[in-house]
Amino acid sequence: MKYFLTITWTAAMAAMLVGCKPTMPEANRENCQPATVVQLDRSIRSEFVDKCLRG
């Protein structure tokens, strides 16, 4: 029983962490403003700025 609870708890924690990936907003004139870019998560900020510069 203890083994089952450990696996269930681990699976639940993994599912919650996987679902926490930040979403990238659309690269448009309004979203590419510096004040908006600063509010983005660091993990997607660089990629988003590249999209703004290309667009």
C-alpha positions as a Markdown table, in Angstrom:
| # | Residue | x | y | z |
|---|---|---|---|---|
| 1 | Met | 0.0 | 0.0 | 0.0 |
| 2 | Lys | 2.8 | 2.4 | 0.9 |
| 3 | Tyr | 4.5 | 1.7 | -2.5 |
| 4 | Phe | 1.2 | 2.5 | -4.3 |
| 5 | Leu | 0.8 | 5.8 | -2.5 |
| 6 | Thr | 4.3 | 6.8 | -3.3 |
| 7 | Ile | 3.9 | 6.1 | -7.0 |
| 8 | Thr | 0.5 | 7.9 | -7.0 |
| 9 | Trp | 2.0 | 11.0 | -5.3 |
| 10 | Thr | 5.0 | 11.1 | -7.6 |
| 11 | Ala | 2.8 | 10.8 | -10.7 |
| 12 | Ala | 0.5 | 13.6 | -9.4 |
| 13 | Met | 3.5 | 15.9 | -8.8 |
| 14 | Ala | 5.0 | 15.2 | -12.2 |
| 15 | Ala | 1.7 | 15.9 | -13.9 |
| 16 | Met | 1.4 | 19.3 | -12.1 |
| 17 | Leu | 4.9 | 20.3 | -13.0 |
| 18 | Val | 4.5 | 19.4 | -16.7 |
| 19 | Gly | 1.4 | 21.4 | -17.0 |
| 20 | Cys | 3.1 | 24.6 | -15.8 |
| 21 | Lys | 4.9 | 25.5 | -19.0 |
| 22 | Pro | 4.3 | 29.2 | -19.8 |
| 23 | Thr | 2.5 | 30.0 | -23.1 |
| 24 | Met | 4.0 | 32.3 | -25.6 |
| 25 | Pro | 1.8 | 35.3 | -26.6 |
| 26 | Glu | 1.3 | 36.4 | -30.2 |
| 27 | Ala | 4.1 | 38.6 | -31.5 |
| 28 | Asn | 2.3 | 41.8 | -32.4 |
| 29 | Arg | 3.0 | 45.5 | -31.9 |
| 30 | Glu | 1.2 | 45.7 | -28.6 |
| 31 | Asn | 2.8 | 42.5 | -27.1 |
| 32 | Cys | 6.3 | 43.5 | -28.3 |
| 33 | Gln | 6.5 | 46.6 | -26.1 |
| 34 | Pro | 9.4 | 46.5 | -23.5 |
| 35 | Ala | 7.0 | 46.7 | -20.6 |
| 36 | Thr | 5.1 | 43.6 | -21.8 |
| 37 | Val | 8.3 | 41.6 | -22.6 |
| 38 | Val | 9.7 | 42.2 | -19.1 |
| 39 | Gln | 6.6 | 40.5 | -17.6 |
| 40 | Leu | 7.2 | 37.3 | -19.6 |
| 41 | Asp | 8.8 | 34.2 | -18.0 |
| 42 | Arg | 12.5 | 34.0 | -18.6 |
| 43 | Ser | 12.2 | 30.6 | -20.2 |
| 44 | Ile | 10.3 | 32.1 | -23.2 |
| 45 | Arg | 11.4 | 35.7 | -23.2 |
| 46 | Ser | 14.4 | 35.2 | -25.5 |
| 47 | Glu | 12.4 | 33.3 | -28.1 |
| 48 | Phe | 9.6 | 35.8 | -28.0 |
| 49 | Val | 12.0 | 38.8 | -28.5 |
| 50 | Asp | 13.4 | 37.0 | -31.6 |
| 51 | Lys | 9.9 | 36.7 | -33.0 |
| 52 | Cys | 9.3 | 40.4 | -32.4 |
| 53 | Leu | 12.4 | 41.3 | -34.2 |
| 54 | Arg | 11.6 | 39.1 | -37.2 |
| 55 | Gly | 8.0 | 40.3 | -37.5 |
